Amino acid sequence: MDVLTIGIAGGTGSGKSTFTNRLKEEFGDKVTVIYYDNYYKAHDDIPFEERKMINYDHPDAFETDLFIDHLTKLRNGEAIECPVYDYTVHNRSSETVTIYPSEVIIVEGIMVLQNEELRKLLDIKIYVEADADERILRRVIRDVKERGRDVEGIAKQYLTTVKPMHYIYVEPTKYMADIVLNSGLNDVVFDVMKVRIQAHLNSKKDS
């Protein structure tokens, strides 16, 4: 199956999801989205208070082998049972979600460009960058509203793992990207990607 696979990476709160959602809204079911964040490892054997202390911003926090296997299956036209991560309990849920393949796959996550084997599966690599102050403010708002976190806990996690891991593992991957954009609301890059995706869909229709 000739599939266009687009990777969208960038730091926490950079605008990855905004850009991904804009493309998804534009093309609907013609585009499949798979989130790397759903592949955080399960920690059923660790108490909640200890799970809160895990470094979730290190490459080892993810079950990358499973993610690559699932992405490969999607690219080959196979549906997958994607794990679901529950941020409120810092653990993988017992539920899964069926994700169906399409001719365009968007892969989103902070570490999407960090793993060499994963990068090889991407046709287009995008890195979304944003000022550090903007990123932390967006993270605070998101974690309080959507993930039931408190500001003190968010600040502690940000200073001890999120910030240092960003500079070690995330930011260097922007040099591996084909496109670096300064905002998920960047209309120029959005229009370029719209044209590229539509051209791919048209080529599949004509073949």
VOGU-3710 file (C-alpha; in Angstrom, 3 decimals, decimal comma):
1> mdvltigiag> 0,000/0,000/0,000  1,510/3,304/-1,114  0,940/5,465/1,958  2,084/9,014/2,665  3,359/9,066/6,251  3,867/12,421/7,979  5,638/12,797/11,321  4,856/15,834/13,488  7,194/16,379/16,443  8,073/19,203/18,817
11> gtgsgkstft> 8,195/20,006/22,516  5,298/19,902/24,942  2,834/22,707/24,200  4,539/23,640/20,939  1,444/23,379/18,739  1,829/19,835/17,345  -1,756/18,902/18,086  -3,048/22,174/16,663  -1,322/21,521/13,349  -2,337/17,853/13,331
21> nrlkeefgdk> -5,967/18,716/14,083  -6,077/21,281/11,279  -4,946/18,673/8,765  -7,381/16,102/10,168  -10,266/18,567/9,954  -9,324/19,428/6,376  -9,208/15,845/5,109  -11,415/13,910/7,545  -11,372/10,139/7,166  -8,883/10,361/4,309
31> vtviyydnyy> -6,242/10,872/6,992  -5,395/8,521/9,882  -3,741/9,940/13,025  -1,732/7,838/15,472  -0,378/9,402/18,665  2,944/8,283/20,111  1,748/9,390/23,580  -0,672/6,455/23,691  2,334/4,143/23,718  3,687/5,090/27,123
41> kahddipfee> 4,559/1,833/28,845  2,036/0,257/31,224  3,014/0,361/34,912  0,306/-1,737/36,549  2,834/-3,099/39,051  3,824/0,324/40,377  1,722/2,303/42,928  0,252/5,640/41,834  2,569/7,744/43,998  5,589/6,052/42,415
51> rkminydhpd> 4,155/6,334/38,896  3,977/10,102/39,416  7,776/10,140/39,763  8,592/8,287/36,517  10,462/10,240/33,853  7,887/10,319/31,055  10,063/12,533/28,875  12,783/9,959/28,222  12,728/7,676/25,133  12,633/4,636/27,430
61> afetdlfidh> 9,191/5,711/28,701  7,615/4,586/25,429  6,889/1,124/24,070  8,522/2,086/20,795  8,756/-1,424/19,344  4,975/-1,804/19,566  4,464/1,660/18,098  6,701/0,878/15,112  4,943/-2,460/14,634  1,538/-0,763/14,631
71> ltklrngeai> 2,649/1,999/12,282  4,082/-0,594/9,899  0,766/-2,455/9,926  -1,158/0,726/9,166  1,196/1,474/6,289  0,515/-2,047/5,000  -3,239/-1,496/5,099  -3,990/-3,338/8,364  -6,132/-2,016/11,214  -4,603/-1,963/14,690
81> ecpvydytvh> -5,771/-2,004/18,310  -4,140/1,123/19,690  -3,536/1,366/23,441  -5,116/4,233/25,361  -3,120/6,170/27,939  -4,859/7,665/30,979  -2,930/10,736/32,148  -5,039/11,118/35,280  -3,573/7,891/36,735  -0,198/7,939/34,933
91> nrssetvtiy> -0,871/4,559/33,381  -2,120/2,793/30,299  -5,843/2,093/30,285  -7,234/-1,419/29,872  -9,110/-0,168/26,801  -7,907/-0,066/23,211  -9,149/1,854/20,183  -9,337/0,419/16,687  -7,457/2,584/14,196  -8,081/1,962/10,530
101> pseviivegi> -5,532/2,588/7,785  -5,845/5,231/5,088  -3,721/6,608/2,293  -2,294/9,337/4,548  -1,027/8,664/8,089  -0,037/11,394/10,529  2,235/10,374/13,401  2,332/12,852/16,272  4,428/13,053/19,443  7,360/14,745/21,141
111> mvlqneelrk> 9,741/11,861/20,351  8,541/11,042/16,823  11,863/12,070/15,239  14,108/10,739/18,008  14,167/7,066/17,014  16,066/6,238/13,813  13,935/3,203/12,928  10,779/5,275/13,316  12,172/8,143/11,246  12,760/5,741/8,360
121> lldikiyvea> 9,010/5,135/8,167  8,254/8,836/7,700  8,018/10,426/4,256  7,741/13,975/5,603  9,202/15,060/8,955  7,853/18,222/10,600  9,068/19,891/13,792  6,894/22,505/15,508  8,833/24,965/17,624  7,619/27,518/20,159
131> daderilrrv> 9,063/29,795/22,822  9,682/27,925/26,097  7,491/30,333/28,087  4,569/29,748/25,728  5,042/25,985/25,904  5,004/25,786/29,701  1,950/28,062/29,955  0,052/25,896/27,475  1,113/22,773/29,371  -0,105/24,181/32,704
141> irdvkergrd> -3,506/25,098/31,254  -3,865/21,714/29,522  -2,752/19,605/32,500  -5,034/21,414/34,941  -8,086/21,370/32,673  -7,726/17,991/30,974  -5,545/15,829/33,201  -6,585/16,740/36,735  -3,124/17,951/37,757  -2,227/20,677/40,238
151> vegiakqylt> 0,115/23,564/39,427  2,774/22,545/41,975  2,964/19,035/40,522  3,162/20,368/36,991  5,975/22,763/37,938  7,960/20,021/39,684  7,616/17,635/36,750  8,523/20,363/34,269  11,695/21,395/36,093  12,921/17,881/36,960
161> tvkpmhyiyv> 12,191/15,973/33,718  10,280/17,836/31,011  12,666/20,770/30,584  16,008/18,908/30,764  14,765/16,018/28,590  13,484/18,494/26,013  16,960/19,905/25,482  18,589/16,454/25,430  16,133/14,423/23,358  13,496/16,616/21,693
171> eptkymadiv> 14,991/19,889/20,492  17,977/18,245/18,709  15,518/16,362/16,474  14,481/19,565/14,726  17,688/19,241/12,713  16,339/15,940/11,373  13,105/17,546/10,176  12,277/18,472/6,599  10,179/21,411/7,799  10,522/23,478/10,978
181> lnsglndvvf> 7,594/25,768/11,681  7,112/28,359/14,385  3,460/27,692/15,184  0,708/25,145/14,700  -1,208/28,058/13,184  1,385/28,689/10,452  -0,825/29,077/7,363  2,006/28,931/4,823  3,183/25,469/5,902  -0,420/24,352/6,332
191> dvmkvriqah> -1,193/25,305/2,734  1,949/23,526/1,522  0,946/20,354/3,356  -2,625/20,595/2,064  -1,337/20,666/-1,507  1,047/17,767/-0,865  -1,608/15,596/0,747  -4,203/16,385/-1,905  -1,715/15,561/-4,648  -1,076/12,182/-3,021
201> lnskkds> -4,801/11,475/-2,705  -5,369/12,481/-6,328  -2,571/10,195/-7,506  -4,175/7,271/-5,676  -7,541/8,098/-7,227  -6,060/8,156/-10,733  -4,066/4,938/-10,366
//
